[in-house]
Amino acid sequence: MIRKHMLLFLVLSGLLAGGCGSNSGQSDLKQGMAAFSGKNYAAAIPCFNRAAKRITDSADLYYTLGLSHLYLGELDPAQAAFNAALELQPDHGEAIACLGQIAFLQNDLPKATACYGQALVAAASDASRARILTSLALAESGREHHDLARLHLLRAQRLDHLYAPALYNLASLYRDKFNLREEALDNFEMYLRLADKSEKHYEKAVNNVKRLRLNLERTQAEEVESVKRDPAAAAKLMQEGMRQQLAKQHAKAIKAYRDALAEDPLIFNAALGLATVYKSQGQRAEAMEAFKRAAEISPNHQDSYFEAAELALQLKRYAEAAKILDRAIARSPFNPANAELMARIRYSESRLPEARAYGEFYLSLLRPGDKNRAAYEKWVKSLPAK
């Protein structure tokens, strides 16, 4: 959310080099910059205040003064300084974002969301946008808008794939709000590969990885121990199911696939074959359950999730459809088909702002020349943003 200090110092150094203000103003500014660089914010504040009396046209000077107060937890003077920066430069994105941070710290989440939204429009780089989107995600999650929080974090990842905090916050969101432990583990591990060990959340991420991995290994071991398997018998029955399916003997194919799964509950192709036969026969509820089972056996098989969620939507089992697709999105976040289907699910639930958000995300993933883009974009824009 807060831009790199080096860029800030380049701007303020330009004031010094340009001879803006009196000698005393430049001297105070130089002393303030040195104190700020050394993280001696208490010493920097009086220097910047004195400099501001001489240098009256610098939004960045007031922004730096605001940061100094903010880092000391002095919210009221920080807010006053950021507002002063905006009086001089209304599109100062960093100052707007910091007003969002103050609102967030004061638990005024609607105001924080509004400020972050304005800052996002004013942001000058993808790196800045990624940081603002991450802050916006925290505010939306605090308002229980978990779909929007996830999409903001995914957008942040696309803009700056090296921005580790987006991964940490996405991992926390998956663990705490979506109950997706494996996917949370994946994101915590990616965060640790990118983050510097000095980052304040690094040790927390290490501990989260240890706990999640231990819990998952224990759960998986218990599941394996409770399952009785006869892979050889299951393979023969699965082959019989495939033969009957090709012969269009659907009832016999269903029986063979079911028998195969009884012999080995972890035989993926039997579950997938059973799902496709059920679907071809219009048995949507049974097909949905079979596709869900296929996805459980092979968690990275995207088609199984999609088919199960699509069938759940057709059956008007919206909450179930969304839950199925949550895991699909977590495992393949930039698959356009998943975003488009979730937009339809939220629309069917009359959750129109979320439908629009997923629709906009789908459009961001779609090829620019797609023949259906214009019509879909018109539908998305017809939905309310709030």
N, C-alpha and C positions, 0 to 999 in steps of 0.2 A: 504494500500500500504506500509506503514511504520510499521515495526514490533514493537512489544512491547518493551519498554525501559528496562524492567527487564531482558530479554534475552540478550540485548546488554550489560547491566551492568555485567552480569555473565561472559560474554566473556572478557570484559575489566578488571574485577576483577581478572580473571585468569592470566592476564598479571602481575598484581601487586603481586599476590601470588607466581607466578613463578619467580619473581625477574628479569624479562626481562628489560634490559636497566639499566641505572645508577639510583642512588637514586633520583637525581633531576628529571629524566624522570618519575619515579613512582610518585613522589610528585606532579608534574604538572598534570599527568593523574588523580590522586585522586582529586585534586582541580577542574579539568575540569568536572569530573563526578558529583561532588557535585553541581557545578553551573548548569550543564545541567539538573540535577534532579530537581533543583529549578526553572527551566525555565529561568534562567539568561544566555541566550545564548551569549550575548555580552561578559560576563565575561568568559564563557567557551572557547571561540574561542582562545584567546592567550594562555590559558593553554594547549589546545590540540596541538596548533602549536609548543609550546616548547617541549611537550612530543614527538611529531613526529620526532623531531631532534635526539632524543635518542632512541626511539622505532621505528625502521625502517621497521619492517616486519608485521605490523598489519593492515590488510584491514579494520577491524572494527573501528580502531581508526580514519582512514581517513573518513570512513562512518559517524561516529558520528560528526566529524568536518563538513562534508558536511551538515548534518542535522541542525547543529547549524546555519550555514549560510542560509540555506533554510528557516528556521523558521523566520529569520530576513528579508527575501525577498532579500537576496544578492545572486542572481542567478549565476553570473560568478564565484565567489570563491567556491560556492557550487558545481558547475559543475566540477571545477578543483579538488576538494577533492574527489568527487565520481569517477572521472577518475583515480585518484591516487589509490583508493581502488581497482579498477578493474585491474590495472597493477599488483598488488600483488595477487589478487584473481579474475581471469576473470569470474568466475561463481558466483560472489557475487550478488545474485538475488535482494536484497534490494537496492544496489547501482544502479543497472540497472533500477529498477523501479523508483528510484528518478530521474535519468536522463530522464525517460519518463515524470515524473511530470514537470520537468523544461521545456521540449519541449512543453508540454501541456500549461503551463503558458505563453510561448512565441508564442502560437498559431501555432506551427509547428506540426500539427496533424499527418501527415504521420510518422514523426520521433517518436512522442509519441507512436503511434500504434506499430511501430517496436520495440521500447524499452520495452514496456509492454509485447509484444509477447516473447521477449528474457527472460524477467524476469519470465514469466509464466513457461517457460521450466526449469529455474533454481530454482524455488520455492521448498522449502523443506517440506511444510505442506499444508493441505487443507485450513487452515485458511489464510495462505499467498496467496494461489491461489485465494481464494474468493475475497480478497482485490485487487489483481492485476486485476482480471477479471472486477471488478467494475470500476476501473480506465480505463481499456481498453474500456469498454462500453461507458464511457463519451467521449473518443477520437473518437470512431466510430460514435457516435451520432452527434458529431460536424462535422463529414465528411458526414453527411446525410445518413449514413449506419445504418438505424434504425432496420432492421432485425438482423444484427450482434450485435448491442447494446443489443437488447432484449435477444438474445441467451446467450450472455456473462453474463447478470444479472441472467438469469435462472440457468446457470451453477454455478454461485456464490452461489445461494440459495441452490442448491443441495450439494455443498461442505461444507457450513457453514450456516445452517438454522437460526442461531442466529445472523448473521451479518446484523444489521439493515440498514446500508447505501445502501445495494443492493435493499432493499424494497423501500426505499425513491426514489432512482433513477429510479426504474422500475415504480413507481407510476407517477413520473414526465414525464417519457417517454410516458406512456399510455395517460396521460392528454394532453400533448403538441404535440405529434407527431402522435398518433394513434386515437385521439379523442374518447377515451374510458373512459368516466367519471366515470361510476359505478365501473369499474375495477380499475381505479386510486384510487377511494375512498377506496376500499378494501385494497389496498397495503399501502396507507397512514395510515390506521387504524392498520394494522399489524405492521408497523414501530413503531407507538406510543406504542404498547404493548411491544416491545423489547428494544426500545431506552432509554437511560438515559436522564433525563430532562435537563442535562447540555450540551447535544450535540447541536451543533450550528444550526442544521436544525429542532430541536424539535418544536420550536414555529411556524416556517413556516408550518410544517406538521399539527399542531393544526389548524391554520388558513385555510389551504387547506381543511381539513376535514369539517370545518364549512361551507365554501363556497360551496363545492361540494354537501354536504348533503342538504343544503338549495336549491340549484338550481335543484337538482334531485327531491326533494319533491315537489317543485313548478311545475315542468314539469309533474310529475306523476299525481298530482292533476288536472291539466288542461286536461290531456288526459282522466282521469276517468270521469270528468264532461262532456266531449264532446261525450262520448260513451253512446248510448242507448242500454239497455240490457233487454232481456226477457229469463232468464236462463231456465225456465220450457219449453217454446216452443222450445228452441234450443236443449234441451236434447232429446225431442221426435224426432226431425228431425235427430239428430245425430244417435239415435237408428235405425231409418229408413235407414240411410246411411250405417250403419254397416250391416244391414240385406240384403240390396241390393248388398253390396260388397261381402258378403259371397255367395250370389246367382249368382255372376258374372254378375250382371246387372250394368255394369260400368257407363253407362250414367245416370241411375237413382240414383246410389250412389253419383256421382259427384253433381247432382242437390240437393240431400238431404243435403250433407255436405255444399254446398254453401249456401243453405237456412238456415242451422243451424248457420253458421257464420254471416249471415245477421241479425238473431235474437239476437245473442250474439257474438260479435267480439272477445271475450276473451275465447271462448270455445276451449281449446287446442286439445282435441281428434278429433274434427271435422276438424281442420286444418291438423293434422297429417294424419287422414284418407283420406282426399282429396289429400294430397301429395302422399300417397302410391298408390292410384288409378291412378292418373295421371302418376306416374312412371311406373306402370305395363302396361299402355297403350302406353308407349313410348313418352308421351307428356312431354319432358324434361323441356322446359321453364316454363310450367305451374306447374310442380312438384317442380321445384326450388323455384318459388315464394311461393308456399304453404309451403314448408319446412322452408323458411325464416320467414313466418308468424307464423309458429309453434314455432320457436326459439324466436321470439319477445314476444309471449304469455308466454312461459316458458323458460327464458333465461339460465337456467342451463341444458337444454336438449341437451346433446352433439351430439346425433345422428342427430338431425335436422340440426345443423350447418354443420356437416360432409356431410350429404346427399346434402344439398344445395350447398356447395362448390364443391363437386364432380361433380354435374350436371352443375354448372357454368363453371368448367374446361372443361367438355365435349363439352359445347357450345362455347368454346374459349372466354369466357367472363372472362379473367384472372384477371383483376383488381377487378371485383366484387367477384370472387372466393376468392382472397386474403383477401379482406375486411371482408367477412363472417368468414373466418378462423381466422383472427386476434382476433376476440372476443372469438372464441372457445378456442384458445391457451391461451388467458388471463384468461379465467375461468377454464381451465384444462391444465395447462402448461406442465405437464409431461405425457400427453396422447400420446403414440407413433404414433397412427394413424394420429393425427393432424400434427405432424412433418413430417411424410412421405408424406402426401398429399401436404403440403406447399412446400416440396422439388420438387414435380412434377409440381406445379404451377410455381415456380421460373424457373425451367428448361424450361417449355413451353414459358416463357417470355424471354428466353435466358439470364437470370440473373444467370449465372452459379456459381459465388462465393457464392451467397445466397443459391442456390440449394445445393451446397456442405455443407454449414454450417448447413442447416436443416437436410440434410442426415446424417451428423456426429452426430447431436443431437439425431436423431431417433435411430442411432446405440447405443448411450449411454443409451437409454431407453429400448432397446430390450434385451430380455433374451439371455445370452451367447450361449445357445445351439440351438437357433432358426435355423431351417433348411435352411431358405433363407438368413441367415446372410452373408455368404461368397460371394454369388453373388451380393448382394446389396452393400457390402463393396467395392467390385471391381469396381462397377459403381461409387460409391461416390469418390473413389480415382482417377478415370479418369477425374474428373471435376477440373477445375482450382481453386486454393485457393484465387487468386486475380484477 
